[in-house]
Amino acid sequence: MTTDAISGRGARPWAAITAFAALLLALAIAAFVVAPPARSQGEPGARYTGVASCAGSTCHGRMEGDGTVVRQDELMKWQEPSTPGGAHSRAWAVLSNNRSQFIARNLGLGDPATAQMCIGCHATAGAVAAKGAMRGSVPTEDGVGCESCHGPAGGWIASHYAGVGTNANPDAEMRDKHLANLSAGLKKLEDPVVRAGVCVDCHFGSASDGQFVTHRIMAAGHPRIAFELDLFSSLQAHHQEDADYGWRKFGSATGRTDHVQMWAVGQATAIERSLALFQSRRGTEGMFPEFYFLDCHSCHRRIFDQAKPVKTSMDNPGRDIPEGMPPYNDENLIMLAAAARLAAPALADQLAARTATFHRAMATDRPSAAAAAAQLGQTVAALKNAFAARSFSGTDAFAMVDAISAKAIGDRFTDYSGSQQAVMGVDTLLNAMVSSGRVTVGAAAGIRGDIDRAYAAVKDPNAYKPAEFQASFGSAVRAIRALR
């Protein structure tokens, strides 16, 4: 069963987002912890104005998406009560449900709806951190509002709603206006590096106090952290990528989001942040390593005590570590290795070598592991820059599917988290093929069943069986290859 979560919204009307993907985003939204600083970088004195400042009927508050330039019903989409597109608006409300109350009791937080550990990312991020009068102007019950992603609007909202039409070339005027808004503090979310940086603070964690979902928090009942930039972006899209959008964001009527690039940059950003946090004080808790960084299911397996032992793990060629040692969670590293082979071959071998060195160092001592993480982080940062500087085509999307499913990569899908990233990646790449015109909507719909079966194999982490996943995933990949 699939759910077209964003049909009619214009970003990807042809994408049938699976129910599992929608559930994953809902858990990721629930995984917010706290906020980044109140002021955007380079914006001294930036002021938050709240969702209400966007709600006029001539702005984003219409009931129908019939605006001439943008839909103008963006707030209604943001407030949808049950779909993934409304998850940000529900972020604060979920703090009152039974699960959140259970987590808060386990952690001794009191009311999660007022706990700083929770509301920083379950409400408008920077406005909560600012407190005082600024916080009062942005109600926490609004959830994750527009400015959490687009940046505090105090510096740019006036020019944003000033309108266009005084220039002989309205397309150029829209572009100039957008550039002026960016200079005034609007976040350039069409840039995958900027978007990833905005999203990853709450969806993956940061070094700031209270901005990190520790193993203890997950043990208390919080969802496991997972991040896939392009899929999550699609589920949250409230806009249309039409000619107007192309002119504003890219300076061309044909400008569109490069979904393969968005996916690749997101993978690099996630592992870059993970490695940076691992090197920081977040890497340990007391005498223990911070288990957040380790692959959950390397430890969370059934224990058998019987005369004939039962092996519950599979050998992973990407992890050169002793038997029985918990490995680093390398779900994004596996995807990055696939992307590197296509987009930056010169860095692919370096990534493989430094990944192996890092895994081995984890079995040595913390200083060795931190030093290896720093070296690996440099390669990952270089890859992110390479992805950001390169455009990807529909042909590249086919090649990326081949890379993800190649034996050297596929043999590493021995744990739940890496397999989950693999099916999300192939889903994103199939969507990119449709977006670029390489695959028709009908043809993509014809293999949706294969994608859904691969999602079903990773729906329940407690029922995950690597061999079954590899079979269903392989079926989906073969169906995509047949469309080439």
Kinemage of the C-alpha trace (Angstrom):
@kinemage 1
@onewidth
@group {chain A} dominant
@subgroup {mainchain}
@vectorlist {calphas} color= white
{ca met a 1} P 0.000 0.000 0.000
{ca thr a 2} L 1.444 3.387 -0.910
{ca thr a 3} L 0.616 6.926 -0.005
{ca asp a 4} L 1.245 9.769 -2.446
{ca ala a 5} L 2.137 12.163 0.341
{ca ile a 6} L 2.893 15.148 -1.839
{ca ser a 7} L 0.690 14.660 -4.881
{ca gly a 8} L -0.716 17.963 -6.041
{ca arg a 9} L 1.875 19.926 -4.150
{ca gly a 10} L 4.021 20.346 -7.203
{ca ala a 11} L 7.425 19.309 -5.883
{ca arg a 12} L 7.105 15.689 -7.049
{ca pro a 13} L 3.456 15.036 -8.004
{ca trp a 14} L 4.493 11.697 -9.540
{ca ala a 15} L 6.188 10.320 -6.439
{ca ala a 16} L 4.261 7.661 -4.582
{ca ile a 17} L 5.829 7.902 -1.146
{ca thr a 18} L 5.440 4.658 0.784
{ca ala a 19} L 3.705 4.368 4.106
{ca phe a 20} L 7.004 3.268 5.648
{ca ala a 21} L 8.756 6.377 4.356
{ca ala a 22} L 6.018 8.511 5.855
{ca leu a 23} L 6.400 6.682 9.177
{ca leu a 24} L 10.164 7.183 9.058
{ca leu a 25} L 9.749 10.923 8.619
{ca ala a 26} L 7.244 11.051 11.469
{ca leu a 27} L 9.774 9.334 13.730
{ca ala a 28} L 12.493 11.679 12.515
{ca ile a 29} L 10.319 14.698 13.299
{ca ala a 30} L 9.756 13.189 16.739
{ca ala a 31} L 13.520 12.895 17.042
{ca phe a 32} L 14.032 16.649 17.407
{ca val a 33} L 15.921 17.494 20.587
{ca val a 34} L 16.799 21.179 20.806
{ca ala a 35} L 17.545 24.155 18.755
{ca pro a 36} L 20.430 25.829 17.024
{ca pro a 37} L 21.363 29.339 18.134
{ca ala a 38} L 18.709 32.034 17.914
{ca arg a 39} L 20.575 34.096 15.339
{ca ser a 40} L 21.548 32.894 11.926
{ca gln a 41} L 25.179 33.110 10.938
{ca gly a 42} L 26.077 36.578 9.759
{ca glu a 43} L 22.781 38.005 11.030
{ca pro a 44} L 23.412 40.020 14.196
{ca gly a 45} L 20.077 41.110 15.636
{ca ala a 46} L 17.985 38.696 13.541
{ca arg a 47} L 14.390 38.681 14.795
{ca tyr a 48} L 11.750 35.963 14.655
{ca thr a 49} L 8.256 37.044 13.627
{ca gly a 50} L 6.287 33.794 13.919
{ca val a 51} L 4.017 31.777 11.654
{ca ala a 52} L 1.270 34.398 11.866
{ca ser a 53} L 3.417 36.836 9.894
{ca cys a 54} L 3.150 34.465 6.886
{ca ala a 55} L -0.576 33.795 7.172
{ca gly a 56} L -2.194 36.624 5.162
{ca ser a 57} L -4.527 35.605 2.344
{ca thr a 58} L -2.307 37.526 -0.066
{ca cys a 59} L 0.732 35.609 1.193
{ca his a 60} L 0.726 31.941 2.250
{ca gly a 61} L -2.629 31.678 4.048
{ca arg a 62} L -5.048 30.795 1.235
{ca met a 63} L -7.267 27.721 1.362
{ca glu a 64} L -6.585 26.897 -2.282
{ca gly a 65} L -3.240 26.697 -4.063
{ca asp a 66} L -4.184 29.071 -6.842
{ca gly a 67} L -1.563 31.822 -6.518
{ca thr a 68} L -0.011 33.228 -9.669
{ca val a 69} L 3.612 32.925 -8.512
{ca val a 70} L 3.548 30.505 -5.564
{ca arg a 71} L 0.726 28.254 -4.382
{ca gln a 72} L -0.167 30.573 -1.458
{ca asp a 73} L -1.740 27.691 0.509
{ca glu a 74} L 1.591 26.724 2.048
{ca leu a 75} L 0.388 27.187 5.629
{ca met a 76} L -2.561 24.896 5.040
{ca lys a 77} L -0.167 22.248 3.720
{ca trp a 78} L 2.115 22.825 6.706
{ca gln a 79} L -0.895 22.293 9.011
{ca glu a 80} L -2.261 19.133 7.384
{ca pro a 81} L -3.395 17.055 10.350
{ca ser a 82} L -2.335 13.569 9.336
{ca thr a 83} L 0.144 13.620 6.446
{ca pro a 84} L 3.952 13.811 6.604
{ca gly a 85} L 3.664 17.319 5.132
{ca gly a 86} L 2.128 18.512 8.396
{ca ala a 87} L 4.654 16.842 10.687
{ca his a 88} L 6.537 20.052 11.519
{ca ser a 89} L 3.354 21.791 12.681
{ca arg a 90} L 2.566 18.785 14.913
{ca ala a 91} L 6.038 18.643 16.440
{ca trp a 92} L 5.084 20.403 19.676
{ca ala a 93} L 1.728 18.652 20.011
{ca val a 94} L 3.375 15.215 20.050
{ca leu a 95} L 5.102 16.180 23.304
{ca ser a 96} L 1.781 15.628 25.049
{ca asn a 97} L 1.183 12.115 23.754
{ca asn a 98} L 1.712 8.961 25.788
{ca arg a 99} L 5.053 8.097 24.235
{ca ser a 100} L 6.550 11.511 24.958
{ca gln a 101} L 5.247 11.459 28.513
{ca phe a 102} L 6.793 7.998 28.949
{ca ile a 103} L 10.167 9.229 27.666
{ca ala a 104} L 10.065 12.275 29.924
{ca arg a 105} L 9.291 10.178 33.007
{ca asn a 106} L 12.190 7.855 32.243
{ca leu a 107} L 14.539 10.812 31.908
{ca gly a 108} L 13.115 12.747 34.860
{ca leu a 109} L 12.333 15.756 32.665
{ca gly a 110} L 8.956 16.737 34.028
{ca asp a 111} L 6.588 18.044 31.355
{ca pro a 112} L 8.203 17.493 27.937
{ca ala a 113} L 6.059 20.278 26.473
{ca thr a 114} L 8.088 22.772 28.495
{ca ala a 115} L 11.416 20.936 28.865
{ca gln a 116} L 14.248 22.739 27.089
{ca met a 117} L 15.635 19.387 25.947
{ca cys a 118} L 12.448 18.896 23.917
{ca ile a 119} L 10.945 22.228 22.899
{ca gly a 120} L 14.086 23.558 21.270
{ca cys a 121} L 13.440 21.325 18.261
{ca his a 122} L 9.766 20.589 18.760
{ca ala a 123} L 9.027 24.310 18.392
{ca thr a 124} L 10.527 27.136 16.349
{ca ala a 125} L 14.178 26.544 17.041
{ca gly a 126} L 15.939 29.866 17.357
{ca ala a 127} L 12.956 31.662 18.851
{ca val a 128} L 12.859 29.233 21.764
{ca ala a 129} L 16.589 29.623 22.363
{ca ala a 130} L 16.222 33.423 22.343
{ca lys a 131} L 13.636 33.366 25.164
{ca gly a 132} L 12.317 36.632 26.562
{ca ala a 133} L 10.156 38.879 24.412
{ca met a 134} L 11.283 37.201 21.214
{ca arg a 135} L 10.164 33.827 22.487
{ca gly a 136} L 6.824 35.242 23.556
{ca ser a 137} L 6.099 36.425 20.009
{ca val a 138} L 6.475 32.885 18.644
{ca pro a 139} L 4.154 30.479 20.507
{ca thr a 140} L 5.687 27.082 21.208
{ca glu a 141} L 2.389 25.453 20.262
{ca asp a 142} L 3.011 26.496 16.659
{ca gly a 143} L 5.480 23.639 16.500
{ca val a 144} L 8.327 23.858 14.014
{ca gly a 145} L 7.382 27.007 12.150
{ca cys a 146} L 8.472 28.530 8.860
{ca glu a 147} L 11.483 30.302 10.352
{ca ser a 148} L 12.958 27.090 11.743
{ca cys a 149} L 13.960 26.258 8.186
{ca his a 150} L 13.820 29.570 6.299
{ca gly a 151} L 15.583 31.591 8.989
{ca pro a 152} L 14.370 34.463 11.224
{ca ala a 153} L 12.268 36.744 9.046
{ca gly a 154} L 12.814 40.077 10.786
{ca gly a 155} L 15.420 41.171 8.252
{ca trp a 156} L 13.757 40.027 5.038
{ca ile a 157} L 9.993 39.714 5.470
{ca ala a 158} L 9.215 43.255 4.289
{ca ser a 159} L 11.012 42.832 0.981
{ca his a 160} L 9.716 39.268 0.699
{ca tyr a 161} L 6.071 40.387 0.502
{ca ala a 162} L 6.703 43.631 -1.365
{ca gly a 163} L 5.692 42.023 -4.655
{ca val a 164} L 7.035 42.249 -8.194
{ca gly a 165} L 5.826 43.696 -11.469
{ca thr a 166} L 7.494 47.090 -11.703
{ca asn a 167} L 10.276 45.808 -13.968
{ca ala a 168} L 10.028 45.136 -17.695
{ca asn a 169} L 11.515 41.712 -16.986
{ca pro a 170} L 9.496 40.234 -14.078
{ca asp a 171} L 11.469 36.964 -14.099
{ca ala a 172} L 14.742 38.815 -13.588
{ca glu a 173} L 13.050 40.957 -10.951
{ca met a 174} L 11.932 37.854 -9.035
{ca arg a 175} L 15.479 36.557 -9.158
{ca asp a 176} L 16.925 39.873 -7.935
{ca lys a 177} L 14.384 40.022 -5.146
{ca his a 178} L 15.256 36.514 -4.004
{ca leu a 179} L 18.963 37.347 -3.986
{ca ala a 180} L 18.211 40.439 -1.882
{ca asn a 181} L 16.219 38.327 0.574
{ca leu a 182} L 19.130 35.896 0.848
{ca ser a 183} L 21.428 38.795 1.673
{ca ala a 184} L 18.974 39.845 4.390
{ca gly a 185} L 19.001 36.428 6.057
{ca leu a 186} L 16.639 34.139 4.146
{ca lys a 187} L 18.101 30.633 4.062
{ca lys a 188} L 19.146 29.436 0.602
{ca leu a 189} L 17.400 26.101 0.926
{ca glu a 190} L 17.661 25.369 -2.800
{ca asp a 191} L 21.396 24.880 -2.137
{ca pro a 192} L 21.749 21.264 -0.932
{ca val a 193} L 24.690 22.118 1.351
{ca val a 194} L 22.688 24.870 3.066
{ca arg a 195} L 19.582 22.717 3.326
{ca ala a 196} L 21.502 19.784 4.767
{ca gly a 197} L 23.148 22.065 7.307
{ca val a 198} L 19.769 23.416 8.429
{ca cys a 199} L 18.120 19.994 8.705
{ca val a 200} L 20.943 18.007 10.254
{ca asp a 201} L 21.122 19.999 13.514
{ca cys a 202} L 17.806 18.588 14.704
{ca his a 203} L 17.539 15.456 12.582
{ca phe a 204} L 21.047 14.212 13.371
{ca gly a 205} L 22.362 16.324 16.245
{ca ser a 206} L 24.992 18.955 16.957
{ca ala a 207} L 27.704 19.651 19.510
{ca ser a 208} L 25.611 22.282 21.302
{ca asp a 209} L 24.282 21.455 24.753
{ca gly a 210} L 20.960 19.653 24.543
{ca gln a 211} L 21.183 19.145 20.795
{ca phe a 212} L 22.072 15.515 20.742
{ca val a 213} L 19.933 12.364 21.100
{ca thr a 214} L 22.108 10.173 23.292
{ca his a 215} L 21.789 6.421 23.741
{ca arg a 216} L 20.189 7.080 27.128
{ca ile a 217} L 17.492 9.203 25.480
{ca met a 218} L 16.811 6.475 22.933
{ca ala a 219} L 16.797 3.865 25.706
{ca ala a 220} L 14.123 5.988 27.396
{ca gly a 221} L 11.924 5.499 24.330
{ca his a 222} L 13.024 8.114 21.776
{ca pro a 223} L 13.076 7.036 18.100
{ca arg a 224} L 16.361 6.009 16.541
{ca ile a 225} L 17.991 8.793 14.539
{ca ala a 226} L 18.044 8.409 10.756
{ca phe a 227} L 18.445 11.001 8.012
{ca glu a 228} L 17.948 11.060 4.246
{ca leu a 229} L 17.826 14.620 2.957
{ca asp a 230} L 16.071 14.234 -0.378
{ca leu a 231} L 13.309 11.889 0.769
{ca phe a 232} L 12.583 13.944 3.876
{ca ser a 233} L 12.583 17.133 1.786
{ca ser a 234} L 10.055 15.628 -0.631
{ca leu a 235} L 7.743 14.644 2.191
{ca gln a 236} L 7.866 18.189 3.549
{ca ala a 237} L 7.633 20.069 0.228
{ca his a 238} L 4.898 22.740 0.173
{ca his a 239} L 5.849 24.350 -3.131
{ca gln a 240} L 5.777 23.789 -6.873
{ca glu a 241} L 8.950 23.614 -8.946
{ca asp a 242} L 7.605 25.467 -11.966
{ca ala a 243} L 9.062 28.181 -14.187
{ca asp a 244} L 8.557 30.860 -11.512
{ca tyr a 245} L 10.422 28.724 -8.997
{ca gly a 246} L 13.184 28.127 -11.510
{ca trp a 247} L 13.668 31.842 -12.093
{ca arg a 248} L 13.657 32.747 -8.400
{ca lys a 249} L 15.922 29.986 -7.184
{ca phe a 250} L 18.161 29.175 -10.135
{ca gly a 251} L 17.870 32.107 -12.569
{ca ser a 252} L 16.303 29.979 -15.306
{ca ala a 253} L 12.780 28.838 -16.159
{ca thr a 254} L 14.089 25.275 -16.400
{ca gly a 255} L 15.966 25.316 -13.097
{ca arg a 256} L 14.952 22.474 -10.799
{ca thr a 257} L 16.194 20.598 -7.742
{ca asp a 258} L 18.835 18.014 -8.601
{ca his a 259} L 17.513 15.130 -6.499
{ca val a 260} L 20.535 12.902 -6.983
{ca gln a 261} L 22.798 15.731 -5.848
{ca met a 262} L 20.499 16.441 -2.885
{ca trp a 263} L 20.657 12.787 -1.853
{ca ala a 264} L 24.452 12.572 -2.193
{ca val a 265} L 25.111 15.822 -0.299
{ca gly a 266} L 22.736 14.664 2.437
{ca gln a 267} L 24.627 11.400 2.864
{ca ala a 268} L 27.955 13.220 3.089
{ca thr a 269} L 26.594 15.805 5.543
{ca ala a 270} L 25.192 13.131 7.851
{ca ile a 271} L 28.451 11.204 8.145
{ca glu a 272} L 30.469 14.434 8.353
{ca arg a 273} L 28.371 15.497 11.344
{ca ser a 274} L 28.512 12.042 12.904
{ca leu a 275} L 32.315 11.937 12.720
{ca ala a 276} L 32.628 15.475 14.102
{ca leu a 277} L 30.402 14.619 17.060
{ca phe a 278} L 32.305 11.402 17.657
{ca gln a 279} L 35.551 13.354 17.982
{ca ser a 280} L 33.996 15.817 20.434
{ca arg a 281} L 33.106 15.289 24.058
{ca arg a 282} L 29.925 13.679 22.761
{ca gly a 283} L 31.965 10.602 21.853
{ca thr a 284} L 31.993 9.268 25.410
{ca glu a 285} L 29.744 9.180 28.450
{ca gly a 286} L 31.602 8.435 31.637
{ca met a 287} L 33.696 5.300 31.192
{ca phe a 288} L 31.582 4.130 28.255
{ca pro a 289} L 31.643 5.098 24.601
{ca glu a 290} L 28.519 6.958 23.502
{ca phe a 291} L 26.523 4.071 22.066
{ca tyr a 292} L 24.629 6.446 19.765
{ca phe a 293} L 27.526 6.123 17.315
{ca leu a 294} L 27.430 2.325 17.161
{ca asp a 295} L 25.227 0.124 15.022
{ca cys a 296} L 22.206 -0.621 17.228
{ca his a 297} L 21.550 -4.085 15.906
{ca ser a 298} L 25.096 -5.297 16.381
{ca cys a 299} L 24.185 -5.468 20.084
{ca his a 300} L 20.391 -5.646 20.069
{ca arg a 301} L 20.146 -9.277 18.979
{ca arg a 302} L 18.634 -12.296 20.656
{ca ile a 303} L 20.986 -14.176 22.957
{ca phe a 304} L 21.095 -17.955 22.658
{ca asp a 305} L 22.522 -20.303 25.291
{ca gln a 306} L 22.540 -23.764 23.784
{ca ala a 307} L 24.901 -26.583 22.885
{ca lys a 308} L 24.786 -25.778 19.170
{ca pro a 309} L 25.539 -22.051 18.817
{ca val a 310} L 23.466 -19.932 16.450
{ca lys a 311} L 25.285 -17.128 14.627
{ca thr a 312} L 22.994 -14.087 14.553
{ca ser a 313} L 25.240 -11.770 12.552
{ca met a 314} L 26.660 -11.749 9.035
{ca asp a 315} L 30.241 -11.018 8.056
{ca asn a 316} L 30.599 -7.492 6.699
{ca pro a 317} L 33.514 -6.886 4.297
{ca gly a 318} L 33.484 -3.162 5.067
{ca arg a 319} L 34.269 -3.616 8.746
{ca asp a 320} L 37.716 -4.937 9.561
{ca ile a 321} L 37.034 -5.475 13.268
{ca pro a 322} L 37.312 -8.419 15.690
{ca glu a 323} L 34.315 -10.724 16.082
{ca gly a 324} L 31.934 -9.532 18.774
{ca met a 325} L 33.022 -5.874 18.705
{ca pro a 326} L 30.194 -3.346 18.109
{ca pro a 327} L 30.869 -1.494 14.835
{ca tyr a 328} L 30.416 2.181 14.099
{ca asn a 329} L 27.047 2.906 12.531
{ca asp a 330} L 28.154 3.167 8.904
{ca glu a 331} L 24.761 3.405 7.161
{ca asn a 332} L 25.651 6.723 5.511
{ca leu a 333} L 29.224 5.633 4.824
{ca ile a 334} L 27.930 2.715 2.756
{ca met a 335} L 25.834 5.071 0.609
{ca leu a 336} L 28.718 7.522 0.379
{ca ala a 337} L 31.008 4.788 -0.917
{ca ala a 338} L 28.538 4.102 -3.723
{ca ala a 339} L 28.143 7.778 -4.629
{ca ala a 340} L 31.898 8.368 -4.590
{ca arg a 341} L 32.545 5.716 -7.237
{ca leu a 342} L 30.366 7.622 -9.680
{ca ala a 343} L 30.833 11.269 -8.787
{ca ala a 344} L 34.381 11.477 -7.436
{ca pro a 345} L 36.432 8.381 -8.372
{ca ala a 346} L 39.671 10.035 -7.256
{ca leu a 347} L 38.321 10.209 -3.707
{ca ala a 348} L 36.591 6.820 -3.683
{ca asp a 349} L 39.741 4.800 -2.965
{ca gln a 350} L 40.770 7.251 -0.263
{ca leu a 351} L 37.325 6.950 1.309
{ca ala a 352} L 37.567 3.148 1.301
{ca ala a 353} L 41.050 3.155 2.835
{ca arg a 354} L 40.210 5.699 5.528
{ca thr a 355} L 36.941 3.931 6.350
{ca ala a 356} L 38.837 0.682 6.904
{ca thr a 357} L 41.439 2.482 9.025
{ca phe a 358} L 38.696 4.068 11.116
{ca his a 359} L 36.943 0.748 11.775
{ca arg a 360} L 40.254 -0.840 12.808
{ca ala a 361} L 41.077 2.101 15.065
{ca met a 362} L 37.758 1.616 16.869
{ca ala a 363} L 39.217 -1.681 18.109
{ca thr a 364} L 42.370 0.024 19.413
{ca asp a 365} L 41.667 2.984 21.681
{ca arg a 366} L 39.747 6.257 21.667
{ca pro a 367} L 42.676 8.545 20.672
{ca ser a 368} L 43.396 6.329 17.648
{ca ala a 369} L 39.723 6.256 16.699
{ca ala a 370} L 39.352 10.031 17.037
{ca ala a 371} L 42.431 10.631 14.881
{ca ala a 372} L 41.145 8.222 12.220
{ca ala a 373} L 37.729 9.917 12.358
{ca ala a 374} L 39.378 13.273 11.676
{ca gln a 375} L 41.160 11.873 8.601
{ca leu a 376} L 37.975 10.236 7.344
{ca gly a 377} L 36.054 13.450 7.975
{ca gln a 378} L 38.409 15.343 5.672
{ca thr a 379} L 37.652 12.925 2.836
{ca val a 380} L 33.922 13.133 3.497
{ca ala a 381} L 34.042 16.953 3.422
{ca ala a 382} L 35.898 16.834 0.101
{ca leu a 383} L 33.254 14.481 -1.279
{ca lys a 384} L 30.457 16.774 -0.140
{ca asn a 385} L 32.090 19.664 -1.989
{ca ala a 386} L 32.517 17.482 -5.076
{ca phe a 387} L 28.843 16.513 -5.031
{ca ala a 388} L 27.761 20.120 -4.543
{ca ala a 389} L 29.843 21.247 -7.530
{ca arg a 390} L 28.544 18.552 -9.884
{ca ser a 391} L 25.210 18.284 -11.634
{ca phe a 392} L 23.647 14.845 -12.045
{ca ser a 393} L 21.535 13.538 -14.924
{ca gly a 394} L 18.934 10.823 -15.255
{ca thr a 395} L 21.655 8.612 -16.664
{ca asp a 396} L 23.671 9.240 -13.512
{ca ala a 397} L 20.693 8.081 -11.452
{ca phe a 398} L 20.773 4.703 -13.214
{ca ala a 399} L 24.530 4.490 -12.643
{ca met a 400} L 24.034 5.335 -8.956
{ca val a 401} L 21.496 2.519 -8.572
{ca asp a 402} L 24.085 0.194 -10.094
{ca ala a 403} L 26.679 1.512 -7.635
{ca ile a 404} L 24.433 1.017 -4.594
{ca ser a 405} L 23.560 -2.515 -5.641
{ca ala a 406} L 27.072 -3.557 -6.740
{ca lys a 407} L 28.422 -6.593 -4.892
{ca ala a 408} L 31.132 -4.618 -3.085
{ca ile a 409} L 28.401 -2.375 -1.629
{ca gly a 410} L 25.508 -4.826 -1.417
{ca asp a 411} L 27.494 -7.300 0.665
{ca arg a 412} L 27.673 -4.606 3.345
{ca phe a 413} L 23.876 -4.585 3.845
{ca thr a 414} L 24.156 -6.886 6.836
{ca asp a 415} L 22.466 -4.611 9.355
{ca tyr a 416} L 19.101 -2.898 9.488
{ca ser a 417} L 20.246 0.732 9.307
{ca gly a 418} L 22.390 0.371 6.195
{ca ser a 419} L 19.669 -1.547 4.398
{ca gln a 420} L 17.138 1.130 5.300
{ca gln a 421} L 19.369 3.777 3.738
{ca ala a 422} L 19.780 1.632 0.613
{ca val a 423} L 16.073 1.365 -0.131
{ca met a 424} L 15.502 5.068 0.592
{ca gly a 425} L 18.375 5.858 -1.768
{ca val a 426} L 17.002 3.718 -4.600
{ca asp a 427} L 13.557 5.279 -4.055
{ca thr a 428} L 15.078 8.764 -4.363
{ca leu a 429} L 17.029 7.789 -7.471
{ca leu a 430} L 13.956 6.333 -9.172
{ca asn a 431} L 12.160 9.601 -8.487
{ca ala a 432} L 15.089 11.483 -10.006
{ca met a 433} L 14.791 9.404 -13.167
{ca val a 434} L 11.161 10.484 -13.512
{ca ser a 435} L 12.019 14.105 -12.727
{ca ser a 436} L 14.642 14.157 -15.478
{ca gly a 437} L 12.338 12.506 -18.007
{ca arg a 438} L 14.389 9.321 -18.274
{ca val a 439} L 11.527 7.207 -16.915
{ca thr a 440} L 7.797 7.779 -17.370
{ca val a 441} L 5.384 8.139 -14.477
{ca gly a 442} L 3.603 4.965 -15.552
{ca ala a 443} L 6.780 2.924 -15.770
{ca ala a 444} L 7.870 4.068 -12.309
{ca ala a 445} L 4.451 3.208 -10.898
{ca gly a 446} L 4.795 -0.241 -12.422
{ca ile a 447} L 7.777 -1.080 -10.211
{ca arg a 448} L 6.461 0.613 -7.085
{ca gly a 449} L 5.520 -2.811 -5.763
{ca asp a 450} L 9.174 -3.875 -5.833
{ca ile a 451} L 10.183 -0.745 -3.907
{ca asp a 452} L 7.411 -1.343 -1.387
{ca arg a 453} L 8.536 -4.934 -0.817
{ca ala a 454} L 12.057 -3.690 -0.148
{ca tyr a 455} L 10.641 -1.149 2.331
{ca ala a 456} L 8.608 -3.907 3.971
{ca ala a 457} L 11.804 -5.859 4.587
{ca val a 458} L 13.111 -3.017 6.784
{ca lys a 459} L 9.814 -1.907 8.300
{ca asp a 460} L 10.326 -3.747 11.580
{ca pro a 461} L 13.902 -3.711 12.886
{ca asn a 462} L 13.109 -6.629 15.177
{ca ala a 463} L 12.092 -8.761 12.212
{ca tyr a 464} L 14.941 -7.730 9.921
{ca lys a 465} L 16.559 -10.622 8.055
{ca pro a 466} L 19.528 -9.596 5.883
{ca ala a 467} L 19.132 -12.375 3.328
{ca glu a 468} L 15.450 -11.563 2.783
{ca phe a 469} L 16.224 -7.872 2.405
{ca gln a 470} L 18.951 -8.517 -0.140
{ca ala a 471} L 16.504 -10.626 -2.168
{ca ser a 472} L 13.687 -8.052 -2.190
{ca phe a 473} L 16.092 -5.171 -2.733
{ca gly a 474} L 17.679 -7.025 -5.629
{ca ser a 475} L 14.260 -7.482 -7.229
{ca ala a 476} L 13.600 -3.732 -7.033
{ca val a 477} L 16.999 -2.950 -8.552
{ca arg a 478} L 16.499 -5.364 -11.426
{ca ala a 479} L 13.135 -3.782 -12.190
{ca ile a 480} L 14.746 -0.341 -12.334
{ca arg a 481} L 17.543 -1.576 -14.576
{ca ala a 482} L 14.949 -2.926 -16.973
{ca leu a 483} L 13.742 0.660 -17.508
{ca arg a 484} L 17.135 1.912 -18.680
